[in-house]
Amino acid sequence: MFKRILVSLAIVSTFSLADTTAERDISKFTNIGFGLGIGVEYFGDTYIDKAQIYGDDKIVIIEEDSNIKQSLWLTMSWNFPEKDFAPRLQRSSSNFNVKDIRYGMFTGVKVLDTSGETINAFSLGLQVSFMTDLSKTITLGVGGVSHKIQMLQDGIEVGKELPNHFENIVYKNETSIDPMLMLSVSF
């Protein structure tokens, strides 16, 4: 819970930057944008999707697990104000021109993952934004994600007999902060 509050505070503080003083040039803060992204989440511990009991001895086996999951994210990006530290790039392509490259931060809320769950993770990280002629921004970010991880309940071990006080496989969910990669396109 504390980790989610910390991420929420980071989101709120990003919005509050635009309101700090009346004298600030508002154009410096128009680099805030919203987008839809594909996130690749890494799980520090193995995420167990499905386990079952095998045989008369009730041996626990894992049927499906993963260390990496892809998911759909709603993102908010903020690019640092221009200060001539961002390299200028003019490159032509048959589809679009990259007008500029900017650096900044992103935050996101997971909208949907491969298991069908919604709004169960938050992310925050650094990004590189590619401004295009199509009025779209393509953003590549690296950061942290606070998400749930599903594991076997304490006392249940893979490859061993199910303890007598369990009738079936029981899972536990814990919150974990792990690295992630985010690719998003602005609305």
SETORMI-23024 format. One record per residue (C-alpha): residue number from 1; residue in three letters; chain; x negated, y negated, z. Coordinates in Angstrom, 1 decimal. Each point is the difference from the previous one (the first is absolute). Example, Ala and Ser with C-alpha at 12.3 -4.5 7.8 and 13.67 -1.06 7.14 Angstrom:
<fivos>
+-----+-----+-------+--------+--------+--------+
!   n ! res ! chain !      X !      Y !      Z !
+-----+-----+-------+--------+--------+--------+
!   1 ! ALA !     A !  -12.3 !    4.5 !    7.8 !
!   2 ! SER !     A !   -1.4 !   -3.4 !   -0.7 !
+-----+-----+-------+--------+--------+--------+
</fivos>
This chain:
<fivos>
+-----+-----+-------+--------+--------+--------+
!   n ! res ! chain !      X !      Y !      Z !
+-----+-----+-------+--------+--------+--------+
!   1 ! MET !     A !    0.0 !    0.0 !    0.0 !
!   2 ! PHE !     A !   -2.8 !   -2.4 !    0.9 !
!   3 ! LYS !     A !   -1.7 !    0.6 !   -3.4 !
!   4 ! ARG !     A !    3.2 !   -0.9 !   -1.9 !
!   5 ! ILE !     A !    0.4 !   -3.2 !    2.1 !
!   6 ! LEU !     A !   -3.6 !   -0.9 !   -0.9 !
!   7 ! VAL !     A !    0.7 !    0.4 !   -3.7 !
!   8 ! SER !     A !    3.3 !   -2.0 !    0.3 !
!   9 ! LEU !     A !   -1.9 !   -2.8 !    1.7 !
!  10 ! ALA !     A !   -2.5 !   -0.1 !   -2.9 !
!  11 ! ILE !     A !    3.0 !   -0.3 !   -2.4 !
!  12 ! VAL !     A !    1.5 !   -2.9 !    2.0 !
!  13 ! SER !     A !   -3.4 !   -1.8 !    0.3 !
!  14 ! THR !     A !   -0.4 !    0.2 !   -3.8 !
!  15 ! PHE !     A !    3.4 !   -1.8 !   -0.4 !
!  16 ! SER !     A !   -0.8 !   -2.6 !    2.7 !
!  17 ! LEU !     A !   -3.2 !   -1.2 !   -1.8 !
!  18 ! ALA !     A !    2.1 !   -2.1 !   -2.3 !
!  19 ! ASP !     A !    1.8 !   -1.8 !    2.8 !
!  20 ! THR !     A !   -3.0 !   -1.0 !    2.2 !
!  21 ! THR !     A !   -0.2 !   -3.7 !   -0.9 !
!  22 ! ALA !     A !    2.0 !   -2.4 !   -2.1 !
!  23 ! GLU !     A !   -3.2 !   -1.5 !   -1.5 !
!  24 ! ARG !     A !   -1.1 !    3.2 !   -1.7 !
!  25 ! ASP !     A !    0.3 !    0.3 !   -3.7 !
!  26 ! ILE !     A !    2.9 !    2.4 !   -0.5 !
!  27 ! SER !     A !   -1.5 !    1.1 !   -3.4 !
!  28 ! LYS !     A !   -2.8 !    1.8 !    1.9 !
!  29 ! PHE !     A !    2.6 !    2.4 !    1.4 !
!  30 ! THR !     A !    2.0 !    0.7 !   -3.2 !
!  31 ! ASN !     A !   -2.2 !    3.1 !   -0.4 !
!  32 ! ILE !     A !    2.5 !    2.1 !    1.9 !
!  33 ! GLY !     A !    1.7 !    2.6 !   -2.1 !
!  34 ! PHE !     A !    2.1 !    3.1 !    0.3 !
!  35 ! GLY !     A !   -0.4 !    3.2 !   -2.0 !
!  36 ! LEU !     A !    0.7 !    3.7 !   -0.3 !
!  37 ! GLY !     A !   -3.0 !    2.3 !    0.5 !
!  38 ! ILE !     A !   -1.2 !    3.6 !    0.0 !
!  39 ! GLY !     A !   -1.9 !    0.8 !    3.2 !
!  40 ! VAL !     A !   -2.4 !    2.9 !    0.5 !
!  41 ! GLU !     A !   -0.1 !    0.8 !    3.7 !
!  42 ! TYR !     A !   -2.8 !    2.1 !    1.5 !
!  43 ! PHE !     A !    0.8 !    2.0 !    3.1 !
!  44 ! GLY !     A !   -2.8 !    0.4 !    2.5 !
!  45 ! ASP !     A !    1.6 !    3.2 !    1.3 !
!  46 ! THR !     A !    1.8 !    2.5 !   -2.4 !
!  47 ! TYR !     A !    3.6 !   -0.9 !   -0.5 !
!  48 ! ILE !     A !    2.0 !    3.3 !    0.3 !
!  49 ! ASP !     A !    3.0 !   -0.1 !   -2.3 !
!  50 ! LYS !     A !    1.2 !    3.6 !    0.6 !
!  51 ! ALA !     A !   -1.1 !    3.0 !    2.1 !
!  52 ! GLN !     A !    1.6 !    3.3 !    0.7 !
!  53 ! ILE !     A !   -0.3 !    3.2 !    2.0 !
!  54 ! TYR !     A !   -1.3 !    3.1 !   -1.8 !
!  55 ! GLY !     A !    0.6 !    3.6 !    0.9 !
!  56 ! ASP !     A !    1.1 !    1.8 !    3.2 !
!  57 ! ASP !     A !   -2.9 !   -1.5 !    1.9 !
!  58 ! LYS !     A !    1.3 !   -3.5 !   -0.7 !
!  59 ! ILE !     A !   -3.3 !   -1.3 !   -1.5 !
!  60 ! VAL !     A !    0.2 !   -3.8 !   -0.8 !
!  61 ! ILE !     A !   -1.0 !   -0.9 !   -3.5 !
!  62 ! ILE !     A !    0.0 !   -3.3 !   -1.9 !
!  63 ! GLU !     A !    2.0 !   -0.1 !   -3.2 !
!  64 ! GLU !     A !   -0.5 !   -3.6 !   -0.9 !
!  65 ! ASP !     A !   -2.4 !   -2.6 !    1.3 !
!  66 ! SER !     A !   -1.8 !   -3.1 !   -1.3 !
!  67 ! ASN !     A !   -2.6 !   -2.6 !    0.9 !
!  68 ! ILE !     A !    1.1 !   -2.5 !   -2.7 !
!  69 ! LYS !     A !    3.5 !   -1.2 !   -0.9 !
!  70 ! GLN !     A !    1.3 !   -2.4 !   -2.6 !
!  71 ! SER !     A !    2.8 !   -2.3 !    0.8 !
!  72 ! LEU !     A !    2.0 !   -3.0 !   -1.2 !
!  73 ! TRP !     A !   -0.6 !   -3.4 !    1.8 !
!  74 ! LEU !     A !    1.5 !   -3.4 !    0.2 !
!  75 ! THR !     A !   -3.0 !   -2.3 !    0.3 !
!  76 ! MET !     A !   -0.7 !   -3.7 !    0.8 !
!  77 ! SER !     A !   -3.3 !   -1.4 !   -1.2 !
!  78 ! TRP !     A !   -1.7 !   -3.2 !    0.9 !
!  79 ! ASN !     A !   -3.0 !   -1.2 !   -2.0 !
!  80 ! PHE !     A !   -2.6 !   -2.3 !    1.7 !
!  81 ! PRO !     A !    0.1 !   -3.6 !   -1.3 !
!  82 ! GLU !     A !   -2.2 !   -0.7 !   -3.0 !
!  83 ! LYS !     A !   -3.5 !   -1.1 !    1.1 !
!  84 ! ASP !     A !   -2.0 !    0.9 !   -3.1 !
!  85 ! PHE !     A !   -1.2 !    3.2 !    1.7 !
!  86 ! ALA !     A !    2.3 !    2.1 !   -2.2 !
!  87 ! PRO !     A !   -1.7 !    0.9 !   -3.3 !
!  88 ! ARG !     A !    1.8 !   -1.2 !   -3.1 !
!  89 ! LEU !     A !    0.8 !    2.6 !   -2.6 !
!  90 ! GLN !     A !    1.3 !   -0.3 !   -3.5 !
!  91 ! ARG !     A !    0.5 !    3.3 !   -1.6 !
!  92 ! SER !     A !    2.3 !    0.9 !   -2.9 !
!  93 ! SER !     A !    2.1 !    3.1 !   -0.3 !
!  94 ! SER !     A !    2.7 !    1.1 !   -2.3 !
!  95 ! ASN !     A !    2.5 !    0.0 !    2.9 !
!  96 ! PHE !     A !   -1.0 !   -3.0 !    2.2 !
!  97 ! ASN !     A !   -2.7 !   -2.4 !    0.9 !
!  98 ! VAL !     A !   -1.5 !   -0.1 !    3.5 !
!  99 ! LYS !     A !   -0.1 !   -3.8 !    0.7 !
! 100 ! ASP !     A !   -1.5 !    0.1 !    3.5 !
! 101 ! ILE !     A !   -1.2 !    2.2 !    2.8 !
! 102 ! ARG !     A !    0.8 !   -0.9 !    3.6 !
! 103 ! TYR !     A !   -0.7 !    1.5 !    3.3 !
! 104 ! GLY !     A !    2.4 !    0.3 !    2.9 !
! 105 ! MET !     A !    2.0 !    2.2 !    2.4 !
! 106 ! PHE !     A !    3.0 !    2.3 !   -0.4 !
! 107 ! THR !     A !    2.5 !    1.4 !    2.4 !
! 108 ! GLY !     A !    2.6 !    2.6 !   -0.9 !
! 109 ! VAL !     A !    3.0 !    2.1 !    1.2 !
! 110 ! LYS !     A !    0.4 !    3.5 !   -1.4 !
! 111 ! VAL !     A !    3.3 !    0.2 !   -1.9 !
! 112 ! LEU !     A !   -0.1 !    3.7 !   -0.9 !
! 113 ! ASP !     A !   -2.4 !    2.9 !    0.2 !
! 114 ! THR !     A !   -0.1 !    3.5 !   -1.5 !
! 115 ! SER !     A !    1.9 !    1.5 !    2.9 !
! 116 ! GLY !     A !    2.9 !   -2.4 !   -0.5 !
! 117 ! GLU !     A !   -0.5 !   -2.0 !    3.1 !
! 118 ! THR !     A !    0.4 !   -3.8 !   -0.1 !
! 119 ! ILE !     A !   -1.6 !   -2.9 !    1.9 !
! 120 ! ASN !     A !   -2.2 !    2.0 !    2.3 !
! 121 ! ALA !     A !   -3.4 !   -1.6 !   -0.6 !
! 122 ! PHE !     A !   -1.7 !   -3.4 !   -0.1 !
! 123 ! SER !     A !   -3.2 !   -1.1 !   -1.6 !
! 124 ! LEU !     A !   -2.5 !   -2.9 !    0.1 !
! 125 ! GLY !     A !   -3.2 !   -0.5 !   -2.0 !
! 126 ! LEU !     A !   -2.2 !   -1.9 !   -2.4 !
! 127 ! GLN !     A !    0.8 !   -0.4 !   -3.7 !
! 128 ! VAL !     A !   -1.3 !   -1.1 !   -3.4 !
! 129 ! SER !     A !    2.7 !   -1.6 !   -2.2 !
! 130 ! PHE !     A !   -0.1 !   -0.2 !   -3.8 !
! 131 ! MET !     A !    2.2 !   -2.8 !   -1.3 !
! 132 ! THR !     A !    1.3 !    0.8 !   -3.5 !
! 133 ! ASP !     A !    1.6 !   -2.0 !   -2.8 !
! 134 ! LEU !     A !    3.2 !    1.9 !    0.6 !
! 135 ! SER !     A !    0.7 !   -2.0 !    3.2 !
! 136 ! LYS !     A !   -0.7 !    3.2 !    1.9 !
! 137 ! THR !     A !   -2.7 !    0.7 !    2.5 !
! 138 ! ILE !     A !   -1.6 !    3.4 !    0.2 !
! 139 ! THR !     A !   -1.5 !    0.6 !    3.5 !
! 140 ! LEU !     A !   -2.4 !    2.7 !    1.2 !
! 141 ! GLY !     A !   -0.4 !    0.2 !    3.7 !
! 142 ! VAL !     A !   -1.8 !    2.0 !    2.7 !
! 143 ! GLY !     A !    1.2 !    0.0 !    3.6 !
! 144 ! GLY !     A !    1.5 !    1.8 !    2.9 !
! 145 ! VAL !     A !    3.3 !    1.7 !    0.3 !
! 146 ! SER !     A !    2.0 !    0.8 !    3.2 !
! 147 ! HIS !     A !    2.1 !    3.1 !   -0.8 !
! 148 ! LYS !     A !    1.4 !    3.1 !    1.5 !
! 149 ! ILE !     A !   -1.9 !    3.3 !   -0.2 !
! 150 ! GLN !     A !    1.8 !    3.3 !    0.5 !
! 151 ! MET !     A !   -2.0 !    2.8 !    1.8 !
! 152 ! LEU !     A !    0.7 !    3.2 !    1.7 !
! 153 ! GLN !     A !    1.2 !   -0.3 !    3.6 !
! 154 ! ASP !     A !   -2.7 !    0.4 !    2.7 !
! 155 ! GLY !     A !   -0.5 !    3.7 !    0.7 !
! 156 ! ILE !     A !    0.8 !    1.2 !   -3.6 !
! 157 ! GLU !     A !   -3.1 !    0.9 !   -2.0 !
! 158 ! VAL !     A !   -0.4 !    1.0 !   -3.6 !
! 159 ! GLY !     A !   -0.9 !    3.6 !   -0.5 !
! 160 ! LYS !     A !    1.0 !    1.0 !    3.5 !
! 161 ! GLU !     A !    3.1 !    1.5 !    1.5 !
! 162 ! LEU !     A !    2.9 !   -2.5 !    0.8 !
! 163 ! PRO !     A !    0.0 !   -0.4 !    3.8 !
! 164 ! ASN !     A !    2.9 !    1.7 !    1.8 !
! 165 ! HIS !     A !    1.6 !   -3.2 !    1.3 !
! 166 ! PHE !     A !    0.7 !   -1.1 !   -3.7 !
! 167 ! GLU !     A !    2.7 !    1.7 !   -2.1 !
! 168 ! ASN !     A !   -1.0 !   -1.8 !   -3.2 !
! 169 ! ILE !     A !   -2.6 !   -2.4 !   -1.3 !
! 170 ! VAL !     A !    0.2 !   -3.4 !    1.7 !
! 171 ! TYR !     A !   -1.6 !   -3.2 !   -1.3 !
! 172 ! LYS !     A !   -1.1 !   -3.1 !    1.7 !
! 173 ! ASN !     A !   -0.3 !   -3.5 !   -1.6 !
! 174 ! GLU !     A !   -2.7 !   -2.4 !    1.0 !
! 175 ! THR !     A !   -0.9 !   -3.4 !   -1.3 !
! 176 ! SER !     A !   -3.4 !   -0.3 !   -1.6 !
! 177 ! ILE !     A !   -1.9 !   -2.9 !   -1.6 !
! 178 ! ASP !     A !   -1.9 !    1.2 !   -3.0 !
! 179 ! PRO !     A !   -1.5 !   -1.5 !   -3.2 !
! 180 ! MET !     A !    2.0 !   -0.6 !   -3.2 !
! 181 ! LEU !     A !   -0.2 !   -1.3 !   -3.6 !
! 182 ! MET !     A !    2.7 !   -2.2 !   -1.4 !
! 183 ! LEU !     A !    0.7 !   -0.9 !   -3.7 !
! 184 ! SER !     A !    2.9 !   -2.5 !   -0.4 !
! 185 ! VAL !     A !    1.6 !   -2.2 !   -2.6 !
! 186 ! SER !     A !    1.7 !   -3.3 !    0.9 !
! 187 ! PHE !     A !    3.8 !   -0.5 !   -0.7 !
+-----+-----+-------+--------+--------+--------+
</fivos>
